[in-house]
Each structure stands twice: as structure tokens, then as C-alpha cells.
């Protein structure tokens, strides 16, 4: 059966502290785990350590061009010991805005950085001493002093190279902002990569924006949520594959954000999310399951009418 989890939306036009209420709802309603990403709001490790509850946590995806394997492993071990929770980590290549503009870092050979980081993390999280002298990642001599949290290593993937890396080195692959049809193709691709590597295929999770009975505010927030991804390599190709190639091309000309936002059709947000009545959203989740997704991570839309997305999460909560 497909598991239902929750991922914090960290909506940039909502109060940051609202994420705590979303996390509390996920814990109370019996979701499988809570995913805590890292964008322009909170540090993921600090937020995870401060959250109430006992729900297992997945932290990241952390940009491999910004955080080192040691930093990620230390952060995960810290949160696990301080909170007593199960803590897992995810890594990804992120975007040029985050890596180059915000952090001023170069991003050489993203797929290679993913592969080398995943290998180092696997050793560190299991309590070993990682010695990696790679072309991008180098670490020598460090072993966790805090108890090793273990757990799966997740890789966020879209492009062919990243999917191959996930098939070779990940315990889980996570997808974001894509329709079930594209998910089907990527699930097949990661399974093929795992077979080539002679290993069991990783589980597949998908972050899916969700809104039950959305109002105008929710629909506008969903549209704003995709604006920043339309021109990003990987994401743009997925949107184009879903039938929105003209919009992706327009985004890559660098229009003002307000102009790009106005061009986003409702059909796009519906294509990459789960929106509508409870029955419609439930049916959409089933489509992701049929595509081979093992875990659907709901990203509830927070609005004035549905603070922290609690109403949406309550309506979709796993039934025992």
C-alpha cells in the first residue's frame, strides 16, 4: 500500500511559524512521516529539533553543492539524539538560484556530486568513517560522535543522470511537482538503473501539493508555488512533458515574476497536484500509487480559510 506522509509547504507568503502547526497536525493525524525541506525560511535541522511530537522525520533534500556529507550527518545525528525520533536525510542538486545566487557556490558535475555525497553519507550515517577522495566530494577521517541515526538515504531526482544515480545509490528517490504519467516513466527508469547496478530498486516518494475544496486564495498560492520552478533545469522539462512547453519557454526568457504568475493556468497546478473534493484528491493519490509511487507526501496548501493546511490534512488522514 502507498504510504501517506506530509511535507511542510514553507509557503513564502504565509507566516513561517505556521509550519509548526502543520507538523503538529501531521503528528496528531497519524501520517507516516514528516518531510522538512529547506528553502528561504528555517534551517531544517533547527526546525526539526524544535518541533513537538514523535512522528519520524525526513530532512532535506539538502543541496549537495551547499552542505557537505559531514554537515548533513552531524545535523541528522544531532536531531535524532536530542529528539529521540527516527531521522532520515535527503539530498539533491537544488537550483541555480539557491546554489549560485543565494550561497555563491559553484555546482560542478551535479550528478557526480550526488553520487559521491550519497556514498559518503551511507557510511557516516551507519557510524563508519567515510574516506572519499572523489572528483567533487572529499572527506577523510571523521566518524560521528553522537549515536549514528542510520536510516535510508533519499535522492531527489528528475533528470536522467540524477535518476541513474538514485538507482545506483539511493534507498529512496523523491520526486516533486510532476503528474502521475511522468512519475510512471521515472519509476521505470530508476528501477532499470537499479537492475543495471545489480541491486534492489529504491522506494519512490512524491511530494504532491494538496488542497481539499480550495478557494481562490488556495488556487493563487498553488500558482505562485510553481512560478519559481518553471524555468529550472529538470523541473522545466517535466512541465514541458506534461504539456506546458510554451510556458516553460516563456519562463526561460526571464519575464517579471508577476507576469509569469499571470500566465500560469489552473490546468498546470491541477496537473502536478491533488486538488478538489475529498473524493477527487483521494482518486488523484491513487493515480500516483498506480504509477508506482510508494509514498505520497502531501504538501497541504495553507490559507486563511485553512490555516496550516489542517483541514486538508484532516480530510485525507490515513484511516486505521
Secondary structure, DSSP 8 states (H G I E B T S, - for coil): --EEEEE----TTS-TTHHHHHHHHHHHTT-S-EEE--SSS--HHHHHHH--S---EEEEEEETTTS-HHHHHHHHHHHHHHH---EEEEEE---HIIIIIIT-----SHHHHHHHHHHHHHHHHTT----EE-SS-EE-S---SS------EEEE--SHHHHHHHHHH-SEEEEES--HHHHHHHHHHHHHHHHHHTS---EEEEEEEEEES--HHHHHHHHHHHHTTTTSTTHHHHHIIIIIHHHHHHHTTT--HHHHHHH--HHHHHHTEEEESHHHHHHHHHHHHHTT-SEEEEEE---SSSGGGHHHHHHH----
